[in-house]
Amino acid sequence: MDHMIQEISPFVSHYGLWIVFFGMMIEGTTMILISGILCYLGFLSVTETMPVAIFGAIVGDQFWYFLGKTYTRKVLERFPSFRQSIEKLSNDVKKKGNLMAFGSRFVYSGAIIFPLALGVYGYPHKKFTLFDVIGVTLWAAVGVSIGYFLGTGAEQLFGEIKKIEYLLLFIAFVAISVWGAQRYMKFKKENR
C-alpha cells in the first residue's frame, strides 16, 4: 500500500489543482469537500487550492449563465427538467436576482439552475458576476474549511492516516454522504 501512496501522491500533487478546477465546474459540493480533505492531508496547499476552486466555480457559473442567455430555446428543449425549474424562477429572477446570483452555490442544484435562469430571463451580466464572485468566494472558504475539518475528524477516528485504503474509504464515504443527502433533498422536494 505504501507503494500506491507513493504513486498517487505525485499525481495528486501535480494534477490536483486541475482536478479541483474542472471538478468545481461540474460538481462543486463534493469537490470542495474533497479539496479540503486533500489540503489537510498535505496533497494540496490551501493557499493554491482556494483560488483555483473559486475560479473553477465562477467559470462554471459563467458557462451556465451564457448558455441560458444565448441558447434559451435550445436549452429548454434539450433539458425539459430544467424548463419547469426555470419557469418557476421567472418571478424570483425579477424580485430576488441578486440573492440568486449570490446564493446559487448554497442551494441544492442552484449552481446550474440559478445561473441558467438568470441568463434566460436577462439578469444583467455585470451584476450576476459581482454577486456570483462574492457568493462563490464565501462558499469556497466554508467548503474547504469543512473538508479540512472532516480530514481532522478522520485522523482522530482512524489515527494518523498512512494507508491509502483509509483515505479512499473516507473520500468515498464523504462523496456518498453528499450524494445521498442531495438525493434525499431532491426526493423530499419532489414529493411535497
GROMACS elastic network, one bead per residue, 0.5 to 0.9 nm:
[ bonds ]
;  ai    aj funct       b0    kb
    1     4     6  0.50714   500
    1     5     6  0.64646   500
    1     6     6  0.87053   500
    1   163     6  0.64149   500
    1   164     6  0.64190   500
    1   165     6  0.79810   500
    2     5     6  0.50577   500
    2     6     6  0.62221   500
    2     7     6  0.86768   500
    2   162     6  0.79365   500
    2   163     6  0.68265   500
    2   164     6  0.75358   500
    3     6     6  0.50650   500
    3     7     6  0.62989   500
    3     8     6  0.87058   500
    4     7     6  0.50305   500
    4     8     6  0.60259   500
    4     9     6  0.83615   500
    4   164     6  0.72289   500
    5     8     6  0.51122   500
    5     9     6  0.57424   500
    5    10     6  0.88490   500
    5   162     6  0.84443   500
    5   163     6  0.75594   500
    5   164     6  0.60819   500
    6     9     6  0.54511   500
    6    10     6  0.71116   500
    7    10     6  0.62817   500
    7    11     6  0.70229   500
    8    11     6  0.51667   500
    8    12     6  0.61721   500
    8    13     6  0.84424   500
    9    12     6  0.52803   500
    9    13     6  0.59309   500
    9    14     6  0.84169   500
    9    43     6  0.67047   500
   10    14     6  0.57884   500
   10    15     6  0.82682   500
   10    43     6  0.85371   500
   11    14     6  0.51531   500
   11    15     6  0.57629   500
   11    16     6  0.71997   500
   12    15     6  0.52774   500
   12    17     6  0.80864   500
   12    19     6  0.84329   500
   12    38     6  0.88362   500
   12    43     6  0.64543   500
   12    44     6  0.77265   500
   13    16     6  0.54638   500
   13    17     6  0.78817   500
   13    42     6  0.89878   500
   13    43     6  0.55938   500
   13    44     6  0.62424   500
   14    17     6  0.75940   500
   14    18     6  0.85230   500
   15    18     6  0.53090   500
   15    19     6  0.62489   500
   15    20     6  0.87264   500
   16    19     6  0.50057   500
   16    20     6  0.61644   500
   16    21     6  0.86083   500
   16    35     6  0.86537   500
   16    38     6  0.88909   500
   16    43     6  0.79231   500
   16    44     6  0.69324   500
   16    49     6  0.86834   500
   17    21     6  0.60734   500
   17    22     6  0.86917   500
   17    35     6  0.89434   500
   17    44     6  0.76480   500
   17    48     6  0.77817   500
   17    49     6  0.63456   500
   17    52     6  0.66564   500
   17    53     6  0.81844   500
   18    22     6  0.62050   500
   18    23     6  0.81784   500
   18    52     6  0.81838   500
   19    22     6  0.54262   500
   19    23     6  0.56755   500
   19    24     6  0.83314   500
   19    31     6  0.86961   500
   20    24     6  0.59496   500
   20    25     6  0.86686   500
   20    28     6  0.89039   500
   20    31     6  0.65468   500
   20    32     6  0.76719   500
   20    34     6  0.88490   500
   20    35     6  0.67691   500
   20    49     6  0.74236   500
   20    52     6  0.69664   500
   20    53     6  0.60111   500
   20    56     6  0.75289   500
   21    24     6  0.53745   500
   21    25     6  0.66724   500
   21    49     6  0.87467   500
   21    52     6  0.57076   500
   21    53     6  0.56127   500
   21    54     6  0.82722   500
   21    55     6  0.72000   500
   21    57     6  0.75509   500
   22    25     6  0.51096   500
   22    26     6  0.64564   500
   22    27     6  0.85883   500
   22    53     6  0.87860   500
   22    56     6  0.63107   500
   22    57     6  0.85921   500
   22    60     6  0.85984   500
   23    26     6  0.51553   500
   23    27     6  0.56014   500
   23    28     6  0.63336   500
   23    30     6  0.85159   500
   23    31     6  0.57450   500
   23    32     6  0.84077   500
   23    53     6  0.84950   500
   23    56     6  0.76915   500
   23    57     6  0.86147   500
   24    27     6  0.55227   500
   24    29     6  0.78409   500
   24    30     6  0.86657   500
   24    31     6  0.61202   500
   24    32     6  0.71400   500
   24    52     6  0.88528   500
   24    53     6  0.61104   500
   24    54     6  0.80187   500
   24    55     6  0.85161   500
   24    56     6  0.52158   500
   24    57     6  0.50167   500
   24    58     6  0.86721   500
   24    59     6  0.88412   500
   24    60     6  0.72881   500
   25    28     6  0.65826   500
   25    53     6  0.88480   500
   25    56     6  0.54033   500
   25    57     6  0.52425   500
   25    58     6  0.78368   500
   25    59     6  0.67174   500
   25    61     6  0.75140   500
   25    63     6  0.88348   500
   26    31     6  0.88496   500
   26    57     6  0.84647   500
   26    60     6  0.71748   500
   27    30     6  0.63151   500
   27    31     6  0.62876   500
   27    32     6  0.86780   500
   27   111     6  0.88981   500
   28    31     6  0.51043   500
   28    32     6  0.58134   500
   28    33     6  0.85600   500
   28    53     6  0.85542   500
   28    56     6  0.89235   500
   28    57     6  0.70036   500
   28   105     6  0.79536   500
   28   111     6  0.81393   500
   29    32     6  0.54338   500
   29    33     6  0.65389   500
   29    34     6  0.87975   500
   29   105     6  0.81255   500
   29   143     6  0.75817   500
   29   178     6  0.76181   500
   30    33     6  0.54005   500
   30    34     6  0.62282   500
   30    35     6  0.85578   500
   30   174     6  0.76617   500
   30   175     6  0.58200   500
   30   178     6  0.65037   500
   30   179     6  0.79211   500
   31    34     6  0.50963   500
   31    35     6  0.59241   500
   31    36     6  0.86253   500
   31    53     6  0.87062   500
   31   175     6  0.85712   500
   32    36     6  0.63600   500
   32    37     6  0.87965   500
   32    53     6  0.72240   500
   32   140     6  0.67566   500
   32   143     6  0.54765   500
   32   144     6  0.56007   500
   32   146     6  0.87949   500
   32   147     6  0.70851   500
   33    36     6  0.51990   500
   33    37     6  0.64108   500
   33    38     6  0.87440   500
   33   143     6  0.57036   500
   33   144     6  0.57316   500
   33   145     6  0.80802   500
   33   146     6  0.65500   500
   33   148     6  0.75626   500
   33   150     6  0.82002   500
   33   174     6  0.78680   500
   33   175     6  0.85280   500
   34    37     6  0.50190   500
   34    38     6  0.61283   500
   34    39     6  0.85348   500
   34   144     6  0.79688   500
   34   147     6  0.60780   500
   34   148     6  0.84498   500
   34   171     6  0.67166   500
   34   174     6  0.78168   500
   34   175     6  0.80207   500
   35    38     6  0.50948   500
   35    39     6  0.61394   500
   35    40     6  0.86426   500
   35    44     6  0.76871   500
   35    46     6  0.86158   500
   35    49     6  0.72405   500
   35    50     6  0.87637   500
   35    53     6  0.84185   500
   35   143     6  0.86150   500
   35   144     6  0.62561   500
   35   147     6  0.67565   500
   35   148     6  0.79646   500
   36    40     6  0.62257   500
   36    41     6  0.86730   500
   36    44     6  0.85674   500
   36    46     6  0.76068   500
   36    49     6  0.84358   500
   36   143     6  0.72212   500
   36   145     6  0.61537   500
   36   146     6  0.68869   500
   36   149     6  0.77964   500
   36   150     6  0.80771   500
   36   151     6  0.75742   500
   37    40     6  0.50499   500
   37    41     6  0.62359   500
   37    42     6  0.86684   500
   37    43     6  0.88796   500
   37   144     6  0.77227   500
   37   145     6  0.88138   500
   37   146     6  0.84526   500
   37   149     6  0.75553   500
   37   150     6  0.66016   500
   37   152     6  0.82369   500
   37   171     6  0.81481   500
   38    41     6  0.50284   500
   38    42     6  0.62182   500
   38    43     6  0.52820   500
   38    44     6  0.57488   500
   38    45     6  0.84002   500
   38   147     6  0.82177   500
   38   148     6  0.76491   500
   38   151     6  0.79301   500
   39    42     6  0.51160   500
   39    43     6  0.58366   500
   39    45     6  0.54695   500
   39    46     6  0.56721   500
   39    49     6  0.77841   500
   39   144     6  0.82486   500
   39   147     6  0.84246   500
   39   148     6  0.65441   500
   39   151     6  0.86605   500
   40    43     6  0.76933   500
   40    44     6  0.78842   500
   40    45     6  0.84322   500
   40    46     6  0.82925   500
   40   147     6  0.80650   500
   40   148     6  0.51407   500
   40   149     6  0.78088   500
   40   150     6  0.88103   500
   40   151     6  0.59409   500
   40   152     6  0.72273   500
   41    44     6  0.77319   500
   41   148     6  0.84250   500
   41   151     6  0.71376   500
   41   152     6  0.88450   500
   41   161     6  0.82996   500
   42    45     6  0.67867   500
   44    47     6  0.88172   500
   44    48     6  0.75381   500
   44    49     6  0.66847   500
   45    48     6  0.53285   500
   45    49     6  0.58872   500
   45    50     6  0.84666   500
   46    50     6  0.58381   500
   46    51     6  0.88142   500
   46   144     6  0.80823   500
   47    50     6  0.58608   500
   47    51     6  0.72846   500
   48    51     6  0.60717   500
   48    52     6  0.65425   500
   48    53     6  0.88149   500
   49    52     6  0.51973   500
   49    53     6  0.59558   500
   49    54     6  0.85461   500
   49   144     6  0.86318   500
   50    53     6  0.51786   500
   50    54     6  0.61925   500
   50    55     6  0.86070   500
   50   137     6  0.85187   500
   50   140     6  0.67833   500
   50   141     6  0.70393   500
   50   144     6  0.74067   500
   51    54     6  0.50262   500
   51    55     6  0.59893   500
   51    56     6  0.84506   500
   51   137     6  0.84684   500
   51   140     6  0.87414   500
   52    55     6  0.51054   500
   52    56     6  0.59937   500
   52    57     6  0.85249   500
   53    56     6  0.51555   500
   53    57     6  0.61556   500
   53    58     6  0.85982   500
   53   136     6  0.89698   500
   53   137     6  0.88429   500
   53   140     6  0.67235   500
   53   144     6  0.89858   500
   54    57     6  0.52360   500
   54    58     6  0.61761   500
   54    59     6  0.86297   500
   54   133     6  0.79039   500
   54   136     6  0.61298   500
   54   137     6  0.58750   500
   54   139     6  0.86324   500
   54   140     6  0.61853   500
   54   141     6  0.87800   500
   55    58     6  0.51062   500
   55    59     6  0.60968   500
   55    60     6  0.85629   500
   55   133     6  0.87843   500
   55   136     6  0.87955   500
   56    59     6  0.51712   500
   56    60     6  0.61912   500
   56    61     6  0.86353   500
   57    60     6  0.50910   500
   57    61     6  0.61349   500
   57    62     6  0.85778   500
   57   105     6  0.87329   500
   57   111     6  0.86080   500
   57   133     6  0.89676   500
   57   136     6  0.68589   500
   57   140     6  0.86582   500
   58    61     6  0.50110   500
   58    62     6  0.60425   500
   58    63     6  0.85119   500
   58   129     6  0.81558   500
   58   132     6  0.71255   500
   58   133     6  0.66250   500
   58   136     6  0.70198   500
   59    62     6  0.50837   500
   59    63     6  0.61778   500
   59    64     6  0.88315   500
   60    63     6  0.50718   500
   60    64     6  0.64756   500
   60    65     6  0.86993   500
   60   111     6  0.83823   500
   60   112     6  0.83948   500
   61    64     6  0.52436   500
   61    65     6  0.61449   500
   61    66     6  0.86788   500
   61   104     6  0.88821   500
   61   111     6  0.66520   500
   61   112     6  0.70080   500
   61   114     6  0.88373   500
   61   115     6  0.60097   500
   61   116     6  0.83271   500
   61   129     6  0.88649   500
   61   132     6  0.78643   500
   62    66     6  0.61004   500
   62    67     6  0.83585   500
   62   115     6  0.73697   500
   62   128     6  0.88621   500
   62   129     6  0.77662   500
   63    66     6  0.53683   500
   63    67     6  0.60003   500
   63    68     6  0.86101   500
   63   115     6  0.84598   500
   63   116     6  0.86228   500
   64    68     6  0.61563   500
   64    69     6  0.85289   500
   64   111     6  0.85196   500
   64   112     6  0.62118   500
   64   113     6  0.80470   500
   64   114     6  0.85753   500
   64   115     6  0.55745   500
   64   116     6  0.50036   500
   64   117     6  0.87660   500
   64   119     6  0.77261   500
   65    68     6  0.52484   500
   65    69     6  0.61437   500
   65    70     6  0.85741   500
   65   112     6  0.84900   500
   65   114     6  0.82151   500
   65   117     6  0.74822   500
   65   118     6  0.65062   500
   65   120     6  0.77309   500
   65   125     6  0.82696   500
   65   128     6  0.85955   500
   66    70     6  0.56964   500
   66    71     6  0.78739   500
   66   115     6  0.83169   500
   66   116     6  0.75119   500
   66   119     6  0.60849   500
   66   120     6  0.85491   500
   66   125     6  0.89203   500
   67    70     6  0.53628   500
   67    71     6  0.54576   500
   67    72     6  0.71060   500
   67    75     6  0.73782   500
   67   115     6  0.89681   500
   67   116     6  0.67152   500
   67   119     6  0.72847   500
   67   120     6  0.82762   500
   68    71     6  0.56391   500
   68    73     6  0.85572   500
   68    75     6  0.68339   500
   68    76     6  0.86831   500
   68   115     6  0.75697   500
   68   117     6  0.64793   500
   68   118     6  0.74494   500
   68   121     6  0.82295   500
   68   122     6  0.89186   500
   69    72     6  0.59100   500
   69   116     6  0.74668   500
   69   117     6  0.84372   500
   69   118     6  0.78703   500
   69   121     6  0.75065   500
   69   122     6  0.67078   500
   69   123     6  0.89322   500
   70    73     6  0.88248   500
   70   119     6  0.78484   500
   70   120     6  0.78987   500
   71    74     6  0.53617   500
   71    75     6  0.57954   500
   71    76     6  0.84935   500
   71   120     6  0.82944   500
   72    75     6  0.52899   500
   72    76     6  0.62755   500
   72    77     6  0.86523   500
   72   116     6  0.87348   500
   72   119     6  0.81727   500
   72   120     6  0.56829   500
   72   121     6  0.89903   500
   73    76     6  0.52331   500
   73    77     6  0.60829   500
   73    78     6  0.84660   500
   73   120     6  0.89149   500
   74    77     6  0.51050   500
   74    78     6  0.59077   500
   74    79     6  0.84014   500
   75    78     6  0.51644   500
   75    79     6  0.59362   500
   75    80     6  0.83417   500
   75    82     6  0.82069   500
   75    83     6  0.83253   500
   76    79     6  0.52878   500
   76    80     6  0.57835   500
   76    81     6  0.82411   500
   76    82     6  0.64609   500
   76    83     6  0.51477   500
   76    84     6  0.89248   500
   76    86     6  0.86004   500
   77    80     6  0.58831   500
   77    83     6  0.77408   500
   78    82     6  0.88959   500
   79    82     6  0.54654   500
   79    83     6  0.67782   500
   80    84     6  0.70402   500
   81    84     6  0.58924   500
   81    85     6  0.68706   500
   81    86     6  0.88582   500
   82    85     6  0.51286   500
   82    86     6  0.58272   500
   82    87     6  0.83491   500
   82   113     6  0.70834   500
   82   116     6  0.88677   500
   82   117     6  0.89896   500
   83    86     6  0.51413   500
   83    87     6  0.59414   500
   83    88     6  0.85108   500
   84    87     6  0.51898   500
   84    88     6  0.62293   500
   84    89     6  0.87529   500
   85    88     6  0.52306   500
   85    89     6  0.64801   500
   85   113     6  0.72779   500
   85   117     6  0.84902   500
   86    89     6  0.50358   500
   86    90     6  0.65503   500
   86   113     6  0.68735   500
   86   114     6  0.80003   500
   86   116     6  0.77446   500
   86   117     6  0.53466   500
   86   118     6  0.89075   500
   86   120     6  0.82514   500
   87    90     6  0.54202   500
   87    91     6  0.84729   500
   87   117     6  0.81635   500
   88    91     6  0.73137   500
   88    92     6  0.79233   500
   89    93     6  0.61073   500
   89    94     6  0.88909   500
   89   114     6  0.81597   500
   89   117     6  0.68228   500
   89   118     6  0.87428   500
   90    93     6  0.54044   500
   90    94     6  0.69645   500
   90   117     6  0.73579   500
   90   118     6  0.85393   500
   90   120     6  0.88821   500
   90   121     6  0.68011   500
   91    94     6  0.53874   500
   91    95     6  0.63514   500
   91    96     6  0.82549   500
   92    95     6  0.50158   500
   92    96     6  0.51421   500
   92    97     6  0.65541   500
   92   100     6  0.81423   500
   93    96     6  0.54382   500
   93    98     6  0.81427   500
   93    99     6  0.89951   500
   93   100     6  0.73360   500
   93   114     6  0.86498   500
   93   117     6  0.74167   500
   93   118     6  0.62289   500
   93   121     6  0.71079   500
   93   122     6  0.88516   500
   93   123     6  0.71694   500
   94    97     6  0.58434   500
   94   121     6  0.83970   500
   94   123     6  0.79542   500
   95    98     6  0.84623   500
   96    99     6  0.53206   500
   96   100     6  0.61541   500
   96   101     6  0.87103   500
   97   100     6  0.50318   500
   97   101     6  0.61483   500
   97   102     6  0.85575   500
   97   114     6  0.89589   500
   97   118     6  0.71246   500
   97   123     6  0.70292   500
   97   127     6  0.89601   500
   97   128     6  0.81173   500
   98   101     6  0.52099   500
   98   102     6  0.61767   500
   98   103     6  0.85169   500
   98   127     6  0.73330   500
   98   128     6  0.71532   500
   98   131     6  0.64230   500
   98   132     6  0.87384   500
   99   102     6  0.50351   500
   99   103     6  0.57847   500
   99   104     6  0.81310   500
   99   131     6  0.77840   500
  100   103     6  0.52001   500
  100   104     6  0.55669   500
  100   110     6  0.82377   500
  100   114     6  0.61949   500
  100   115     6  0.80477   500
  100   118     6  0.81284   500
  100   128     6  0.88117   500
  100   131     6  0.85655   500
  100   132     6  0.86135   500
  101   104     6  0.57601   500
  101   105     6  0.88187   500
  101   114     6  0.69376   500
  101   115     6  0.68351   500
  101   118     6  0.77421   500
  101   127     6  0.81446   500
  101   128     6  0.54926   500
  101   129     6  0.77796   500
  101   130     6  0.83924   500
  101   131     6  0.54338   500
  101   132     6  0.50690   500
  101   133     6  0.88114   500
  101   135     6  0.75750   500
  102   105     6  0.78654   500
  102   106     6  0.86476   500
  102   128     6  0.79687   500
  102   130     6  0.83318   500
  102   133     6  0.76170   500
  102   134     6  0.65529   500
  102   136     6  0.73971   500
  103   106     6  0.52467   500
  103   107     6  0.66891   500
  103   110     6  0.78342   500
  103   111     6  0.85648   500
  103   114     6  0.87733   500
  103   131     6  0.83862   500
  103   132     6  0.76363   500
  103   135     6  0.58671   500
  103   136     6  0.80704   500
  103   139     6  0.86419   500
  104   107     6  0.56696   500
  104   108     6  0.82458   500
  104   109     6  0.80114   500
  104   112     6  0.78589   500
  104   113     6  0.80903   500
  104   114     6  0.58466   500
  104   115     6  0.74225   500
  104   132     6  0.77235   500
  104   135     6  0.76955   500
  104   136     6  0.83115   500
  105   108     6  0.75234   500
  105   109     6  0.79170   500
  105   110     6  0.59047   500
  105   112     6  0.86996   500
  105   114     6  0.89983   500
  105   132     6  0.87886   500
  105   135     6  0.73528   500
  105   136     6  0.66427   500
  105   139     6  0.67627   500
  106   109     6  0.88607   500
  106   110     6  0.72158   500
  106   111     6  0.79872   500
  106   135     6  0.83525   500
  106   136     6  0.88002   500
  106   139     6  0.69358   500
  107   111     6  0.73956   500
  108   111     6  0.76337   500
  108   182     6  0.68257   500
  108   185     6  0.78670   500
  108   186     6  0.81331   500
  109   112     6  0.60000   500
  109   113     6  0.63107   500
  109   114     6  0.82490   500
  109   182     6  0.85622   500
  109   186     6  0.89995   500
  110   113     6  0.50087   500
  110   114     6  0.51122   500
  110   115     6  0.77570   500
  111   114     6  0.61485   500
  111   115     6  0.67424   500
  111   116     6  0.87375   500
  112   115     6  0.59177   500
  112   116     6  0.61527   500
  112   117     6  0.86493   500
  113   116     6  0.51587   500
  113   117     6  0.59818   500
  113   118     6  0.84898   500
  114   117     6  0.51283   500
  114   118     6  0.59938   500
  114   119     6  0.85088   500
  115   118     6  0.50035   500
  115   119     6  0.60988   500
  115   120     6  0.85368   500
  115   128     6  0.81007   500
  115   132     6  0.89667   500
  116   119     6  0.51894   500
  116   120     6  0.61401   500
  116   121     6  0.87250   500
  117   121     6  0.60869   500
  117   122     6  0.84745   500
  117   123     6  0.85585   500
  118   121     6  0.54141   500
  118   122     6  0.61809   500
  118   123     6  0.50808   500
  118   124     6  0.82056   500
  118   125     6  0.87388   500
  118   128     6  0.78585   500
  119   122     6  0.52584   500
  119   123     6  0.59937   500
  119   124     6  0.81615   500
  119   125     6  0.78982   500
  119   128     6  0.89716   500
  120   123     6  0.78449   500
  122   125     6  0.81231   500
  123   126     6  0.89141   500
  123   127     6  0.77349   500
  123   128     6  0.70384   500
  124   127     6  0.55229   500
  124   128     6  0.62103   500
  124   129     6  0.87679   500
  125   129     6  0.60749   500
  125   130     6  0.85753   500
  126   129     6  0.51764   500
  126   130     6  0.61950   500
  126   131     6  0.87379   500
  127   130     6  0.51122   500
  127   131     6  0.61798   500
  127   132     6  0.82321   500
  128   131     6  0.54862   500
  128   132     6  0.57745   500
  128   133     6  0.84144   500
  129   132     6  0.50283   500
  129   133     6  0.59403   500
  129   134     6  0.85768   500
  130   133     6  0.54128   500
  130   134     6  0.64725   500
  130   135     6  0.87805   500
  131   134     6  0.51897   500
  131   135     6  0.60938   500
  131   136     6  0.84688   500
  132   135     6  0.51080   500
  132   136     6  0.58427   500
  132   137     6  0.83247   500
  133   136     6  0.52090   500
  133   137     6  0.59795   500
  133   138     6  0.86137   500
  134   137     6  0.53053   500
  134   138     6  0.64022   500
  134   139     6  0.86580   500
  135   138     6  0.52797   500
  135   139     6  0.60282   500
  135   140     6  0.85263   500
  136   140     6  0.58798   500
  136   141     6  0.84397   500
  137   140     6  0.52461   500
  137   141     6  0.62182   500
  137   142     6  0.86660   500
  138   141     6  0.52355   500
  138   142     6  0.62503   500
  138   143     6  0.85504   500
  139   142     6  0.51940   500
  139   143     6  0.59279   500
  139   144     6  0.85227   500
  140   144     6  0.59142   500
  140   145     6  0.82525   500
  141   144     6  0.54823   500
  141   145     6  0.60965   500
  141   146     6  0.86200   500
  142   145     6  0.51444   500
  142   146     6  0.61409   500
  142   147     6  0.86548   500
  143   146     6  0.51203   500
  143   147     6  0.61738   500
  143   148     6  0.84959   500
  144   147     6  0.50194   500
  144   148     6  0.59732   500
  144   149     6  0.85775   500
  145   149     6  0.61680   500
  145   150     6  0.84923   500
  146   149     6  0.51428   500
  146   150     6  0.60568   500
  146   151     6  0.86017   500
  147   151     6  0.62783   500
  147   152     6  0.87249   500
  148   151     6  0.51016   500
  148   152     6  0.64899   500
  148   153     6  0.88608   500
  149   153     6  0.62113   500
  149   154     6  0.85227   500
  150   154     6  0.61214   500
  150   155     6  0.86131   500
  150   174     6  0.88017   500
  151   155     6  0.62036   500
  151   156     6  0.86684   500
  151   170     6  0.86382   500
  152   155     6  0.51801   500
  152   156     6  0.63840   500
  152   157     6  0.86459   500
  153   156     6  0.50851   500
  153   157     6  0.60707   500
  153   158     6  0.85525   500
  154   158     6  0.58611   500
  154   159     6  0.77085   500
  154   160     6  0.87104   500
  154   161     6  0.80144   500
  154   166     6  0.88837   500
  154   167     6  0.87294   500
  154   170     6  0.72513   500
  155   158     6  0.52025   500
  155   160     6  0.53311   500
  155   161     6  0.59297   500
  156   159     6  0.52639   500
  156   160     6  0.74197   500
  157   160     6  0.88230   500
  158   161     6  0.65163   500
  158   166     6  0.75607   500
  159   162     6  0.87182   500
  160   163     6  0.89076   500
  161   164     6  0.78515   500
  161   166     6  0.67244   500
  161   167     6  0.69046   500
  162   165     6  0.88838   500
  162   166     6  0.78596   500
  162   167     6  0.81231   500
  163   166     6  0.57584   500
  163   167     6  0.68543   500
  164   167     6  0.50303   500
  164   168     6  0.60470   500
  164   169     6  0.83609   500
  165   168     6  0.51115   500
  165   169     6  0.58589   500
  165   170     6  0.84101   500
  166   169     6  0.50137   500
  166   170     6  0.60074   500
  166   171     6  0.85364   500
  167   170     6  0.51807   500
  167   171     6  0.61670   500
  167   172     6  0.85213   500
  168   171     6  0.51302   500
  168   172     6  0.59849   500
  168   173     6  0.84191   500
  169   172     6  0.51262   500
  169   173     6  0.60462   500
  169   174     6  0.86849   500
  170   174     6  0.62348   500
  170   175     6  0.86042   500
  171   174     6  0.51667   500
  171   175     6  0.61315   500
  171   176     6  0.85165   500
  172   175     6  0.50907   500
  172   176     6  0.59560   500
  172   177     6  0.83541   500
  173   176     6  0.51928   500
  173   177     6  0.59397   500
  173   178     6  0.85527   500
  174   177     6  0.50696   500
  174   178     6  0.61401   500
  174   179     6  0.84967   500
  175   178     6  0.52665   500
  175   179     6  0.60802   500
  175   180     6  0.84720   500
  176   180     6  0.58534   500
  176   181     6  0.84226   500
  177   180     6  0.50550   500
  177   181     6  0.60579   500
  177   182     6  0.85312   500
  178   181     6  0.51518   500
  178   182     6  0.61707   500
  178   183     6  0.86284   500
  179   182     6  0.51312   500
  179   183     6  0.61592   500
  179   184     6  0.85807   500
  180   183     6  0.50755   500
  180   184     6  0.60563   500
  180   185     6  0.85676   500
  181   184     6  0.50729   500
  181   185     6  0.61548   500
  181   186     6  0.85645   500
  182   185     6  0.51467   500
  182   186     6  0.61359   500
  182   187     6  0.85551   500
  183   186     6  0.50516   500
  183   187     6  0.60362   500
  183   188     6  0.84850   500
  184   187     6  0.50336   500
  184   188     6  0.60047   500
  184   189     6  0.84646   500
  185   188     6  0.50306   500
  185   189     6  0.60112   500
  185   190     6  0.85578   500
  186   189     6  0.50658   500
  186   190     6  0.61286   500
  186   191     6  0.86285   500
  187   190     6  0.51885   500
  187   191     6  0.62242   500
  187   192     6  0.88829   500
  188   191     6  0.52872   500
  188   192     6  0.64989   500
  189   192     6  0.56115   500
